[in-house]
Amino acid sequence: MQQEQNQNEVVEKLTSIETLLRDGKDKPLNLTEAAEYLGFSESYLYKLTSKKIIPHHKPTGKVIFFSKAELDEWIFSSNNEAVK
């Protein structure tokens, strides 16, 4: 009986973790959210999008969206090694 209850608790916790990961994994960010996430000003981020330097999406042709996964990949794509 106790073992079954423990198994149910583990399943509930895993389901909860899975939901959190799925929901927060790659929710589209708007310009303000992306600027906050990257630590940039909105105007600087807009400049990067207009120069096509940073990955972004404009599904309606006006509103800009960002993928957190694409931003992370962009951040880490330039690997500048320290000079020894």
C-alpha positions in Angstrom: 0.0 0.0 0.0 2.8 2.4 1.0 4.8 1.5 -2.1 1.9 2.1 -4.4 1.4 5.6 -2.8 5.1 6.4 -3.2 4.9 5.3 -6.8 1.9 7.6 -7.4 3.7 10.5 -5.8 6.7 9.9 -8.0 4.6 9.8 -11.1 2.8 13.0 -10.1 6.1 14.8 -9.6 7.5 13.6 -12.9 4.4 14.7 -14.7 4.6 18.1 -13.1 8.3 18.4 -14.0 7.5 17.3 -17.6 4.8 19.9 -17.9 7.1 22.7 -16.6 9.8 21.7 -19.0 7.4 21.5 -22.0 5.6 24.8 -21.2 8.8 26.8 -20.6 11.0 25.2 -23.2 10.5 27.4 -26.1 7.6 29.8 -25.6 7.9 32.6 -28.1 9.3 35.8 -26.6 8.2 39.3 -27.7 10.7 42.1 -28.1 10.5 43.3 -24.5 10.9 39.8 -23.1 13.8 39.0 -25.4 15.6 42.2 -24.5 15.1 41.4 -20.8 16.3 37.9 -21.3 19.5 39.0 -23.2 20.1 42.1 -21.1 19.9 44.4 -24.1 17.9 47.5 -24.6 14.8 47.2 -26.8 16.3 49.7 -29.3 19.5 47.7 -29.6 17.7 44.4 -30.0 15.5 46.0 -32.7 18.7 47.2 -34.5 20.1 43.7 -34.4 16.9 42.4 -36.0 16.8 45.0 -38.7 20.4 44.1 -39.6 19.5 40.4 -39.5 22.2 39.7 -37.0 20.0 37.9 -34.4 17.4 35.2 -35.2 13.9 36.4 -35.1 10.4 35.7 -36.6 7.8 38.1 -38.0 4.8 35.9 -38.8 2.5 38.8 -39.5 5.2 41.0 -41.0 5.0 43.5 -38.1 5.3 41.9 -34.6 8.7 40.4 -33.8 9.0 37.1 -31.9 12.1 35.3 -30.7 12.7 31.7 -29.8 14.6 31.2 -26.5 16.4 28.2 -27.9 17.5 30.1 -31.0 18.7 33.0 -28.8 20.7 30.6 -26.6 22.2 29.1 -29.7 23.0 32.5 -31.1 24.7 33.6 -27.8 26.9 30.5 -27.7 27.6 30.4 -31.4 30.6 32.7 -31.1 33.3 31.0 -29.1 36.0 33.5 -28.4 38.8 31.7 -26.6 40.8 33.6 -24.0 44.3 34.7 -25.1 47.0 32.9 -23.2 
